[in-house]
Amino acid sequence: MNAAFGFLALILHLGLMLAAAPILIGAIRKLKARLLARTGPPIIQPWRDLARLAQKQPVLAENASWLFSAAPGAAFAATLAAAALVPSFALGMTTAPASDLLVIGGLLALARVILALAGMDVGTAFGGIGSSREMMYASFAEPALVLVIFTLALLAGGTNLDAIAGLLVGGSQGLRVSLALALLAILALALVENGRIPIDNPASHLELTMVHEAMVLEYSGRHLALIEAAAALKLLVWLGLIAAIFAPFGIAPAGAPPVAWLIGLGAWVGKIAVLGLALSVFETSIAKMRVFRVPEFLGIAILFAMLAVVFLFVSQGFA
Amino acid sequence: MGHLAYDAAHLFGGAVLALSFVLLYQRRLTAVINAYALQALVLAIAAAWQGWAQGAPHLFLTAAITLGVKAIAIPLGMHSFVRRLGMNRAVESALGVFPSMALGVGLVALSIMVVLPVTAQSHMLTREDLALALSVVLMGMLMMISRRTALTQVIGFMSMENGLILAAVSVEGMPLVVELSVAVLVLLAFAVFGVFFFRIRDQFDSLHLDHLDRVDGGPR
């Protein structure tokens, strides 16, 4: 019975993630526009864009290899697999045993590597610049992510996200300085990984400032639709990850009846809405930083994550 | 006193420490002053929380002093200094941002290694709070060392003093006299530094401390 519930929860979870990701992007754009006293496009505009792009034939460069046309699908698939592993409204989904933080980080890194390779495939200058910058950021972001994972693993005794969320929702860990520091680090990471404003401007089409957009500049038609869907899904995965680790309240425990899912769903929507609102306000109130400041910004994320580990060692009595 | 009271106190201590890092990260004078005000605000909250958790009403007074003087009055005064002196808005630093942050993490590790062995018999969380407070003190010193202009050094000094107050409120049974005198001391120091600023500027047309090297009485 539990297995059936787990499978049903997984299907509903995937449907929810796919449906909600463009809505989240639309809502953030709408909020940012409202904060700037503009009307802004309707919230479902990203969905309309995706539908329009999906009907169009992609335009390929003459020298594009098979990698170029395979990359959008592969990147989307990797992101979707990561989305399947991050619990939203219920724990104990069928994928729970595999929902390891290292696996999630690896899948997201895989999507990024595929897109970076595709950016260099056609041989245009902008694609190459975008790829090289994306990889530069990634090389600073990965150690910070690993340190955050290490903190959580020390706390929970394992890297399984489902187990960590289940442990933290019980509240037995209380409030920890380490968790607060890890939260700061992962918030900085989420901004970098999703190319949000202090790092990269998702709405920018000025070539010199683009990072992610420069990398996917050559894409069009249904390929672009897949890439945009993957980017939206990635943002939702990161927000869901932060919500699942640092605010697991209300999430339905493993094996709970579907009625508990409704509560979990309400809590999840609330958490994502709060995070999305915070992101909009933050992005509106801050300017983009220079590309060469970004390693410094990420270095600070690494330092915070390292402090989190240090304090955890101390409070567990290693010193 | 429940587990939560300790945890929250600890978390406020962690927030004060994180704000010390924020202080080191800033590149603009106004942002440094605002970060300092925020640190004092969090410290005031921490003091009030400790007053409630320890059932020690005099800590509320400490919290009020911290809030009124250090989170509101001093930052306002600082902002007016910056305006009236027409200071350069950039923070001049002898050390890059990233090296000073890295040094900061080293100092945190150092204070943990110093505090934990010497307080082996006291309560675990008190020891961690003391380690946090000592880190804040050391980070204030680091700020005084690594920044060039007088105003940022004063802020480093007061951030150091925030660490002392943090230590004072997290240990139970600290008498009020100490805290009051420390608060008054800071106010005095602030006034002295204020006079000092104007003196330096009148003398040298700048707040750059390098100018002081020439008047050490040594051979020219």
Interface residues (C-beta under 8 A of the other chain):
Chain A: G174 L175 R176 V177 A180 L181 L184 E296 G299 I300 L303 F304 M306 L307 V310 F311 V314 S315 G317 A319
Chain B: H3 L4 D7 A8 H10 L11 G13 G14 A15 A18 F21 Y25 V97 F98 M101 A102 G104 V105 V108 A109 I112 M113 L116 M124 E128 A131 L132
